[in-house]
């Protein structure tokens, strides 16, 4: 892919944002993209290739949104850019000689290079009116004032990223255990299980200098509950 990019768009800087997203983890990639795509300057071209459906009937797409471009498979990974009011999407043609297992090199990289060289979005393909969109599940408030959510993804540090937004206080109930919600890791001793507010504003289950998902046997979909105060009778970690 980089060979294609530097050949077709010489002089364009290439920034590797991450190669740590788990293979086939479309939602994990979607969440990562949501955190950074607007932090790059206008005119940036983002290429996101988490593509378990490569070679299938899924579309290949390019998007122009909020002054930036995004290229990748139409499987929801580019959803963060699709919810902007000015988002426009085209379907990219797949060349007959494109490797059915490597559209990153043969479809996405050439499209990204053309955008980087100033080619207009509409010149790349036909308008696509209903690209695939994925949304983060909404947490729900319980009668007792607690808010119930779920684990969205596990990052490379073993933190379990949830769909809960909360202040840096209260308690996070995970696997029948109450964890204090703190602002920074330095507030607790090494090995302590806590809830922290991540850089995206979402609550994360963490272990200082440890691997929370492994210790607490968490996976995508695991239930987490934020309590504004400690629930009586629950064991403290």
Buried (B, 14 or more C-beta within 10 A) or exposed (E): BEEBBBEBBEEBEEEEBEEEBEEEBBBBBBBBBBBBBBEEEEEBBBBBBBBEBBEEEBBBBBBBBEEBBBBBBBBBBBBBBBEBEEBBBBBBEBEEEBEEEBBBBBBBBBBBBBBBEEEEBEEBBEEBEEBBEBEBEEBEEEEEEBBBBBBBBBBEBBBBBBBBBBEBEBBBBBBEBBBBBBEEBEEBEEEBBBBBBBEBEBBBBBBBEBBBBEBBEBEBEBEBBBBBEEEEEEEEB
